Amino acid sequence: MTKTRTMVFGAAQSSASVFISMVALLVVGKVMTNAPGLSVETVAHFVLVQTSADFLILLFGFGLPHALPKLVAASLAQEQKTLIRSAWTVQGLVGLLVSAVLLLVYAGVTSTELLPDTWRPYFPLLPLVPGLFMAGLLRDLLLAAMAGRNAYGYRAMAIVLMSVVQVGLVVIFLLGMKGELNHLVAAFVGAYAMGTLWLFSRMGPLCRPGMDWKVYFAALRFSFPLYLNSLMTFTYLRFDLFLVAKYVGIVEAGIYEIVRRIPGILSRVVNSFLVPYLPTMSALLAENKRDEATALLNRSLGIIALLCYGGTFAAISLGDNLVRLLFSEAYLPGVAVMAYLLFAISLAIQAGVLSHTLTAMNKPRAVTWANGISMFVSVGLNLALLPTLGMLGAGMAAIAAGAVSYLLQGLMVRRQGLHLNVLHCAVTQILAVLSFMLIQQGFGAMLQIILTLGFVTALFLFRVVQVEDLKKTAQILRRP
């Protein structure tokens, strides 16, 4: 199978699994926001616990989930085995150690009066974090290893399994048992653990522990810039939740994070197409096929922009009705900021294509610099805007940070010798901004949908996306 077909089939399998996980996310969101045992404030506590666990997964993942697809894809068979076994064994030990420390800290603090005021209300949530952290740490590592081995079928099946189990447990715990916060956390931990165990069962000899410190530290050296990048990306994409909780309120933070699930769904769907992108781009550049790599980059950016902005404008058109359908009336105050977050995530996903490209070119430090600057833009604007504009200020800060990341990484890709089509990029963003501004004017849903279709049509007219590319992709998918 050619690299192009491998990428397209991998994208199709990933997309199918992510579609199922997206449906599961919608079901879980609906149940969670309407469960009798969960108030808006309790949901806010859960999203803080989940976001804290996600941060720890990044902090102690050391960038390996981001680096493994490239490192595994570029290794010989025996080197792959050593790398994967060393990575999951050491990371498993790290996860156990960090979890034990968190529980010991919780047990050792006898009075919360000694804690800083900012931490005091959230300290009782600490023992809920280790389970999510441990299960998520191994889950992300094994999913990355499967991507590097082009085992997209196994990877997709794990995502489907986790999604189905999560829905089942959430329904049983929250509706059947009328459970509360700890039951919700247990449902997520159970789903992550089930997917992780299934991945282990598909690894054969690789499921046996093993440690080659030389190989492990070599992987860490490569992943270090990606590690810094992932922390910075988390800061400018997710840290605003804690700032909203501090400067606006805990209930508003819960609303903000719940409506951010809609951009999150868009991100999951579109990023599923990018799972095979890094290994494919890495292989093309390793074989010095720069013309093919350039074509892949520009084609991917065009199609991703079409999907991102098309989905963004369609979601904005649905507005209040979408939030009522997916969640409940209690979350309607988040509709306005949802539009800004949708536009911001569209920029972030396109910047992600450029990040993968720079990583494939062995320039991960360029990604780190770009996202470091974006991080400071995000945090600075959040601190400046949140006290006066509330949640809307966080949305504006997210758009600014995404734009900075996209611009800087695009310039860096050009400097490294790939012919990024600057005209197409500029046309795409100008059309997107104009469409966003018009759709935000409060026109009726029908006119907003017409504007969305107009944006999509304009991308084809300016040849940012070409029918030939879509036909080629469809033909590859139809081949046996």
C-alpha positions as CSV (number, residue, x, y, z in Angstrom):
1,M,0.0,0.0,0.0
2,T,1.4,3.4,-0.9
3,K,2.0,6.1,1.7
4,T,-0.9,8.2,0.4
5,R,-3.3,5.3,0.6
6,T,-2.0,4.3,4.1
7,M,-2.6,7.9,5.2
8,V,-6.1,8.0,3.7
9,F,-7.2,4.7,5.1
10,G,-5.7,5.5,8.5
11,A,-7.6,8.8,8.4
12,A,-10.8,7.0,7.5
13,Q,-10.4,4.5,10.4
14,S,-9.5,7.2,12.8
15,S,-12.4,9.4,11.7
16,A,-14.9,6.6,12.1
17,S,-13.7,5.9,15.6
18,V,-13.7,9.6,16.5
19,F,-17.3,9.9,15.1
20,I,-18.4,7.2,17.5
21,S,-16.5,8.9,20.4
22,M,-18.1,12.2,19.4
23,V,-21.5,10.7,19.7
24,A,-20.5,9.2,23.1
25,L,-19.2,12.7,24.2
26,L,-22.6,14.2,23.2
27,V,-24.5,11.5,25.2
28,V,-22.3,11.9,28.2
29,G,-22.6,15.7,28.1
30,K,-26.4,15.5,27.9
31,V,-26.6,13.0,30.8
32,M,-24.1,14.9,32.9
33,T,-25.7,18.3,32.5
34,N,-29.2,16.9,33.2
35,A,-28.4,14.3,35.9
36,P,-30.4,14.7,39.1
37,G,-27.4,14.4,41.4
38,L,-25.2,17.0,39.6
39,S,-25.7,20.7,39.9
40,V,-24.0,23.2,37.5
41,E,-21.4,23.8,40.3
42,T,-20.8,20.1,40.6
43,V,-20.2,19.8,36.9
44,A,-17.8,22.7,37.2
45,H,-15.9,20.8,39.9
46,F,-15.7,17.8,37.6
47,V,-14.3,19.7,34.7
48,L,-11.7,21.2,37.0
49,V,-10.7,17.7,38.1
50,Q,-10.6,16.5,34.5
51,T,-8.5,19.4,33.3
52,S,-6.1,19.0,36.2
53,A,-5.6,15.3,35.3
54,D,-5.1,16.3,31.7
55,F,-2.4,18.7,32.8
56,L,-0.6,16.1,34.8
57,I,-0.8,13.7,31.9
58,L,1.1,16.2,29.8
59,L,3.4,17.2,32.6
60,F,4.6,13.6,33.3
61,G,4.1,12.3,29.8
62,F,7.3,14.2,28.9
63,G,6.1,14.7,25.3
64,L,6.4,11.0,24.4
65,P,2.8,10.7,23.1
66,H,3.6,13.4,20.6
67,A,6.9,12.0,19.6
68,L,6.2,8.3,19.5
69,P,4.3,8.3,16.1
70,K,7.4,9.7,14.4
71,L,10.0,7.7,16.4
72,V,8.2,4.4,16.0
73,A,7.5,5.0,12.3
74,A,11.1,5.8,11.6
75,S,12.5,2.7,13.5
76,L,13.3,-0.8,12.4
77,A,11.1,-3.6,13.8
78,Q,13.4,-4.6,16.7
79,E,14.0,-0.9,17.6
80,Q,10.3,-0.4,17.7
81,K,9.8,-3.2,20.2
82,T,12.5,-1.9,22.5
83,L,11.2,1.7,22.3
84,I,7.6,0.9,22.9
85,R,8.3,-1.5,25.8
86,S,10.7,0.9,27.5
87,A,8.3,3.8,27.1
88,W,5.2,2.2,28.6
89,T,7.1,0.5,31.4
90,V,8.9,3.6,32.6
91,Q,5.9,5.8,32.2
92,G,3.8,3.3,34.1
93,L,6.2,3.6,37.0
94,V,6.2,7.3,36.8
95,G,2.4,7.3,36.9
96,L,2.3,5.1,40.0
97,L,4.8,7.3,41.8
98,V,3.0,10.6,41.0
99,S,-0.4,9.1,42.0
100,A,1.1,7.9,45.3
101,V,2.5,11.4,46.0
102,L,-0.8,13.1,45.3
103,L,-2.6,10.8,47.7
104,L,0.1,11.2,50.4
105,V,-0.2,15.0,50.1
106,Y,-4.0,14.8,50.5
107,A,-3.6,12.5,53.5
108,G,-0.9,14.6,55.1
109,V,-2.8,17.9,55.0
110,T,-5.0,17.9,58.2
111,S,-6.3,21.5,57.8
112,T,-7.0,23.4,54.6
113,E,-6.6,26.7,56.5
114,L,-2.9,26.4,55.9
115,L,-3.4,26.4,52.1
116,P,-3.5,29.5,49.9
117,D,-7.0,31.0,49.4
118,T,-7.0,30.1,45.7
119,W,-6.4,26.4,46.3
120,R,-8.6,25.9,49.4
121,P,-12.0,25.3,47.7
122,Y,-10.5,22.8,45.3
123,F,-8.3,20.8,47.7
124,P,-11.0,18.2,48.6
125,L,-11.1,17.3,44.9
126,L,-7.5,16.1,44.9
127,P,-8.0,12.4,45.5
128,L,-10.2,12.2,42.4
129,V,-7.3,13.2,40.2
130,P,-4.9,10.2,40.3
131,G,-7.3,7.7,38.7
132,L,-7.9,9.9,35.7
133,F,-4.2,10.7,35.5
134,M,-2.9,7.1,35.6
135,A,-5.4,5.7,33.2
136,G,-5.0,8.6,30.8
137,L,-1.2,8.5,30.9
138,L,-1.0,4.9,29.6
139,R,-3.9,5.4,27.2
140,D,-2.3,8.3,25.4
141,L,1.1,6.5,25.2
142,L,-0.3,3.3,23.7
143,L,-2.5,5.1,21.2
144,A,0.5,7.0,20.0
145,A,2.5,3.8,19.6
146,M,-0.3,2.2,17.6
147,A,-0.3,5.3,15.3
148,G,3.5,4.9,14.7
149,R,3.0,1.3,13.8
150,N,0.2,2.2,11.3
151,A,-2.1,0.0,13.5
152,Y,-5.0,2.4,12.9
153,G,-7.6,-0.4,13.2
154,Y,-6.5,-1.3,16.7
155,R,-6.2,2.3,17.7
156,A,-9.7,3.0,16.3
157,M,-11.2,0.0,18.1
158,A,-9.7,1.2,21.5
159,I,-11.3,4.6,21.0
160,V,-14.7,3.0,20.2
161,L,-14.4,0.7,23.2
162,M,-13.7,3.5,25.6
163,S,-16.5,5.5,24.2
164,V,-19.1,2.7,24.6
165,V,-18.0,1.8,28.1
166,Q,-18.0,5.5,29.1
167,V,-21.6,6.0,28.0
168,G,-22.7,2.8,29.7
169,L,-21.1,3.6,33.0
170,V,-22.3,7.3,33.0
171,V,-25.9,6.2,32.3
172,I,-25.7,3.5,35.0
173,F,-24.0,5.7,37.6
174,L,-25.7,9.0,37.1
175,L,-29.2,8.0,36.0
176,G,-29.6,4.5,37.4
177,M,-27.8,5.1,40.7
178,K,-28.4,8.9,40.8
179,G,-24.7,9.2,41.5
180,E,-22.6,12.3,42.2
181,L,-19.2,13.6,41.4
182,N,-17.2,10.6,42.5
183,H,-19.4,8.3,40.4
184,L,-18.8,10.5,37.3
185,V,-15.1,10.3,37.8
186,A,-15.3,6.5,38.3
187,A,-17.1,6.2,35.0
188,F,-14.3,8.0,33.1
189,V,-11.6,6.0,34.9
190,G,-13.3,2.8,34.1
191,A,-13.6,3.6,30.4
192,Y,-10.0,4.7,30.1
193,A,-8.8,1.6,31.9
194,M,-10.8,-0.7,29.6
195,G,-9.4,0.9,26.5
196,T,-5.8,0.7,27.9
197,L,-6.2,-3.0,28.8
198,W,-7.5,-3.8,25.3
199,L,-4.6,-2.0,23.7
200,F,-2.2,-4.1,25.8
201,S,-4.0,-7.3,24.7
202,R,-3.3,-6.3,21.0
203,M,0.4,-5.7,21.6
204,G,1.6,-9.3,21.8
205,P,5.1,-9.5,23.1
206,L,5.2,-5.7,23.5
207,C,2.9,-6.0,26.5
208,R,5.8,-7.5,28.5
209,P,7.6,-4.9,30.6
210,G,11.2,-4.0,29.6
211,M,13.5,-1.0,30.2
212,D,16.3,0.1,27.9
213,W,17.4,3.4,29.5
214,K,19.5,4.4,26.5
215,V,16.6,4.1,24.1
216,Y,14.2,5.8,26.6
217,F,16.4,8.8,27.2
218,A,17.1,9.2,23.5
219,A,13.3,9.4,23.0
220,L,13.1,11.9,25.8
221,R,15.8,14.1,24.2
222,F,13.9,14.1,20.9
223,S,10.5,14.7,22.6
224,F,11.7,17.5,24.9
225,P,10.9,20.4,22.6
226,L,7.5,18.7,21.9
227,Y,7.1,18.4,25.7
228,L,7.6,22.1,26.2
229,N,5.3,22.7,23.3
230,S,2.5,20.5,24.7
231,L,2.7,22.3,28.0
232,M,2.6,25.7,26.3
233,T,-0.3,24.6,24.1
234,F,-2.2,23.4,27.1
235,T,-1.6,26.8,28.7
236,Y,-3.0,28.8,25.9
237,L,-5.8,26.4,25.1
238,R,-6.9,25.1,28.5
239,F,-5.4,27.1,31.3
240,D,-8.0,29.8,30.8
241,L,-10.5,27.6,32.6
242,F,-8.7,28.2,35.9
243,L,-8.5,31.9,35.2
244,V,-12.3,32.0,34.5
245,A,-12.9,30.2,37.8
246,K,-10.7,32.8,39.6
247,Y,-11.9,36.0,38.0
248,V,-15.4,35.3,36.9
249,G,-16.7,32.4,39.1
250,I,-16.8,28.7,39.5
251,V,-20.3,28.3,38.0
252,E,-19.2,30.4,35.0
253,A,-16.1,28.2,34.6
254,G,-18.4,25.2,34.4
255,I,-20.6,26.8,31.8
256,Y,-17.5,27.9,29.9
257,E,-15.9,24.4,29.8
258,I,-19.2,22.7,28.9
259,V,-19.9,24.9,25.9
260,R,-16.2,24.4,24.9
261,R,-17.1,20.8,24.3
262,I,-18.7,21.9,21.1
263,P,-15.4,23.2,19.7
264,G,-13.8,20.1,21.3
265,I,-16.1,17.9,19.1
266,L,-15.0,19.8,16.0
267,S,-11.4,19.4,17.1
268,R,-11.8,15.7,17.6
269,V,-13.4,15.1,14.2
270,V,-11.0,17.2,12.2
271,N,-7.9,16.0,14.1
272,S,-8.9,12.4,13.4
273,F,-7.9,13.1,9.8
274,L,-4.5,14.2,11.0
275,V,-3.5,11.1,12.9
276,P,-1.6,9.6,9.9
277,Y,-0.3,13.0,8.8
278,L,2.8,13.1,10.9
279,P,4.1,9.6,10.1
280,T,3.3,10.1,6.4
281,M,5.0,13.5,6.2
282,S,8.0,12.2,8.2
283,A,8.4,9.3,5.7
284,L,8.2,11.6,2.7
285,L,10.8,14.0,4.0
286,A,13.0,11.1,5.1
287,E,13.0,10.0,1.4
288,N,13.6,13.6,0.3
289,K,10.3,13.7,-1.6
290,R,9.9,17.4,-0.9
291,D,7.5,18.1,-3.8
292,E,5.1,15.4,-2.5
293,A,5.5,16.7,1.0
294,T,4.7,20.3,-0.1
295,A,1.6,19.0,-2.0
296,L,0.5,17.1,1.1
297,L,0.9,20.2,3.3
298,N,-1.1,22.6,1.1
299,R,-3.8,20.0,0.3
300,S,-4.2,19.2,4.0
301,L,-4.4,22.8,5.0
302,G,-7.1,23.5,2.5
303,I,-9.3,20.6,3.4
304,I,-8.8,21.1,7.1
305,A,-9.8,24.8,6.8
306,L,-12.9,23.8,4.9
307,L,-13.9,21.3,7.6
308,C,-13.0,23.6,10.5
309,Y,-14.6,26.9,9.4
310,G,-17.6,25.1,7.7
311,G,-18.3,23.3,11.0
312,T,-17.7,26.5,13.0
313,F,-20.2,28.6,11.0
314,A,-22.8,25.8,11.0
315,A,-22.6,25.5,14.8
316,I,-22.8,29.3,15.3
317,S,-25.9,29.3,13.1
318,L,-27.6,26.8,15.4
319,G,-26.6,28.9,18.5
320,D,-29.1,28.6,21.4
321,N,-30.8,25.6,19.9
322,L,-27.6,23.6,19.7
323,V,-26.8,24.3,23.4
324,R,-30.3,23.3,24.4
325,L,-30.1,20.1,22.4
326,L,-26.7,19.0,23.6
327,F,-26.9,20.3,27.2
328,S,-29.6,22.2,29.0
329,E,-31.1,25.7,29.5
330,A,-28.6,26.3,32.3
331,Y,-25.7,26.6,29.9
332,L,-27.3,29.2,27.5
333,P,-25.1,32.0,29.0
334,G,-22.2,30.4,27.2
335,V,-23.6,30.7,23.7
336,A,-21.8,34.0,22.9
337,V,-18.4,32.8,23.9
338,M,-18.9,29.4,22.1
339,A,-18.7,31.3,18.8
340,Y,-15.3,32.7,19.7
341,L,-14.0,29.4,20.9
342,L,-15.1,27.7,17.7
343,F,-13.2,30.2,15.6
344,A,-10.2,29.9,17.9
345,I,-10.1,26.1,17.7
346,S,-10.3,26.3,13.9
347,L,-7.1,28.4,13.9
348,A,-5.5,26.0,16.5
349,I,-6.2,23.0,14.3
350,Q,-4.7,24.6,11.2
351,A,-1.7,25.6,13.3
352,G,-1.5,21.9,14.4
353,V,-1.0,20.9,10.7
354,L,2.0,23.3,10.6
355,S,3.3,21.9,14.0
356,H,3.2,18.4,12.6
357,T,5.1,19.5,9.5
358,L,7.8,21.2,11.5
359,T,8.1,18.1,13.7
360,A,8.5,15.9,10.6
361,M,11.2,18.3,9.5
362,N,13.0,17.7,12.8
363,K,12.4,21.2,13.9
364,P,10.3,20.7,17.0
365,R,12.0,23.7,18.7
366,A,10.4,26.0,16.1
367,V,7.0,24.7,17.3
368,T,8.1,25.4,20.9
369,W,9.0,29.0,20.2
370,A,5.8,29.7,18.3
371,N,3.6,28.2,21.0
372,G,5.6,29.9,23.8
373,I,4.8,33.2,22.3
374,S,1.2,32.2,21.9
375,M,1.0,31.1,25.5
376,F,2.1,34.6,26.7
377,V,-0.4,36.2,24.4
378,S,-3.2,34.0,25.8
379,V,-2.4,34.4,29.4
380,G,-1.7,38.1,29.1
381,L,-5.0,38.8,27.3
382,N,-7.0,36.6,29.7
383,L,-5.6,38.5,32.6
384,A,-6.4,41.8,30.9
385,L,-9.9,41.0,29.5
386,L,-11.5,38.6,32.0
387,P,-12.2,41.1,34.8
388,T,-14.1,43.4,32.5
389,L,-15.5,41.2,29.7
390,G,-16.0,37.9,31.6
391,M,-16.1,34.7,29.6
392,L,-16.1,36.6,26.3
393,G,-12.7,38.0,27.1
394,A,-11.4,34.4,27.3
395,G,-12.8,33.7,23.8
396,M,-11.1,36.8,22.4
397,A,-7.8,35.8,23.9
398,A,-8.1,32.3,22.4
399,I,-8.6,33.7,18.9
400,A,-5.6,36.0,19.3
401,A,-3.3,33.2,20.6
402,G,-4.4,30.8,17.8
403,A,-3.7,33.5,15.1
404,V,-0.2,34.2,16.5
405,S,0.6,30.4,16.5
406,Y,-0.7,29.9,13.0
407,L,1.2,32.9,11.6
408,L,4.5,32.1,13.3
409,Q,4.5,28.4,12.3
410,G,3.6,29.2,8.8
411,L,6.6,31.5,8.5
412,M,8.8,28.9,10.0
413,V,7.6,26.2,7.5
414,R,8.5,28.5,4.7
415,R,11.9,29.2,6.1
416,Q,12.6,25.5,6.2
417,G,12.1,25.2,2.5
418,L,8.6,23.8,2.0
419,H,6.6,26.0,-0.4
420,L,3.6,26.8,1.8
421,N,1.0,28.5,-0.4
422,V,0.9,32.0,1.3
423,L,-1.8,33.3,-1.0
424,H,-4.2,30.5,-0.3
425,C,-3.6,30.8,3.5
426,A,-4.2,34.6,3.3
427,V,-7.4,34.1,1.2
428,T,-8.7,31.5,3.6
429,Q,-8.2,33.6,6.7
430,I,-9.6,36.8,5.2
431,L,-12.7,34.9,4.0
432,A,-13.1,33.3,7.4
433,V,-12.9,36.6,9.3
434,L,-15.4,38.3,7.0
435,S,-17.8,35.3,7.3
436,F,-17.4,35.2,11.1
437,M,-18.1,38.9,11.4
438,L,-21.2,38.7,9.2
439,I,-22.6,35.6,10.9
440,Q,-22.1,37.3,14.3
441,Q,-24.5,40.1,13.3
442,G,-27.5,38.2,14.5
443,F,-29.1,37.4,11.1
444,G,-31.6,34.6,11.0
445,A,-30.4,31.0,10.9
446,M,-31.3,30.6,7.2
447,L,-29.2,33.6,6.2
448,Q,-26.3,32.3,8.4
449,I,-26.4,29.0,6.7
450,I,-26.3,30.7,3.3
451,L,-23.3,32.7,4.5
452,T,-21.7,29.4,5.5
453,L,-22.3,27.8,2.1
454,G,-20.9,31.0,0.5
455,F,-17.7,30.6,2.5
456,V,-17.3,27.0,1.3
457,T,-18.0,28.0,-2.3
458,A,-15.4,30.7,-2.1
459,L,-12.7,28.3,-1.0
460,F,-13.4,26.3,-4.2
461,L,-13.5,29.4,-6.4
462,F,-10.1,30.6,-5.1
463,R,-8.8,27.0,-5.5
464,V,-7.8,26.7,-1.9
465,V,-9.6,23.4,-2.0
466,Q,-9.8,21.6,-5.4
467,V,-12.4,19.1,-6.5
468,E,-9.5,17.0,-7.9
469,D,-8.1,16.5,-4.4
470,L,-11.5,15.4,-3.1
471,K,-12.0,13.0,-6.0
472,K,-8.5,11.5,-5.5
473,T,-9.3,10.9,-1.8
474,A,-12.6,9.3,-2.6
475,Q,-11.0,7.0,-5.2
476,I,-8.4,5.8,-2.8
477,L,-11.2,5.0,-0.2
478,R,-13.1,3.0,-2.8
479,R,-10.2,0.8,-3.7
480,P,-10.0,-2.6,-2.1
